[in-house]
Amino acid sequence: MNFEQFNLHEKIIAGVKASGYIEPTPIQVESIPSIMEGRDVMGLAQTGTGKTAAFVLPILQRLLNGPRRVVRALIIAPTRELTEQTHEAIGQLGCKTGLRSLSIYGGVGIMPQIQALRTGVDIVSACPGRLLDHVNRKTINLSKIEVLVLDEADQMFDMGFLPDIRKIIKSLPNVRQTLLFSATMPADIRGLANDILRNPVSFQIGHSQPASTVAHTFYPVETQRKNVLLDKILADTETGPVLVFTRTKIRSKRVAQHLDQSGYKTAALHGNLSQSQRQKALDGFRSGRYKILVATDVAARGIDVRKVSHVINYDIPNTAEAYTHRIGRTGRACETGDAFTFVTCEDKILTRSIGKLLGGNVTYCSLEGFPDISAVLDGAAEGGRSRAKSGMRPNKPNRPAGSYSKEKSNRWNAQGRR
Ligand code: AMP
């Protein structure tokens, strides 16, 4: 299976090569032909499956013909980071096409965006709030949109963007192609899909389960000793870049400070930072200047750092779905990763529900001097392999050090067309 079979224009194939993609991922195999036929699509796809290229490539192909410098494709996504990443993917995959892309989001000046829109662009990646602002100011013309993509629709719903999205859709032509991607399918997203998709082709890639390229370990710990556990794990484990998740902004700042003082090059990423501070943290993490990034859920949404070897849930996520999203940051694009989750007595219910989501694919591990899983969680180990042996050094990684980035696998879990 290769990209040539899609009959993409040679200029686009050149962009695929420049991106280093050799084989299409399952969601690309499944969806690119239908999208190229002009069909509407509903993709239930977990993060890290390659869905961005799955919609970007057919969009580039469509836009090669026809007028230039009018907005003909619109991608709406929940966060600035995701918007920026999609914009970058378009830049890379479309590097030989001459098509112009623009990202639009709040928290930065609106004038440069207005200026760029005046100059003329072909594809816009936008967050709903700022996009609606442009619509209201009439600084963007959406009357020529041919393709609309709603990316990470469930997250947009969680963030309260659905009313804005419905308003934006009203200013689009009725005749268009619509693609909706979501990691999960809550009722409201189904409702939106029913309203806006015409006879869609549906794909489900990997349910809403975390990528199967990730190994999951839960560590029982007392709340006040999380830093001690974190230090121990980092000292005992060989890692590549590490992403640590905390529940609050303040905690993300404090944990980052603690790690920095312990000698790890660390950055924090949370909603209290300015856009340029966020970008600096992200760029530094991507380039390897920071080995550890400590982030909150919203800030980390959509972060695409291919070589994250370990995700550490310093605080357990609030829902099983949020676990899927967090863990989607590792094990991306056929690479493998580890997910470590700190669990305390207060996390009993969440530990059970996430354990259930993982379907027994979780290892429970008690380190020497830390509580035993059964004592802390009172039966939460059901459904998983308990490896709770006090004193063992569990995370000499679940695979040989350094091999995580090389393991090739076809565990993308394509569920195929329904
Ligand atoms: P996404 O799910 O779109 O966020 O993509 C996850 C990661 O996979 C990104 O780093 C993409 O650049 C990468 N990717 C997408 N398609 C492919 C492919 N066919 N081969 C290798 N990497 C890919």
Residues whose N, C-alpha, C, O or C-beta is under 5 A from the ligand:
A	BS01	AMP	Y21 I22 E23 P24 T25 T47 G48 T49 G50 K51 T52 A53 D304 R306 R332 A333
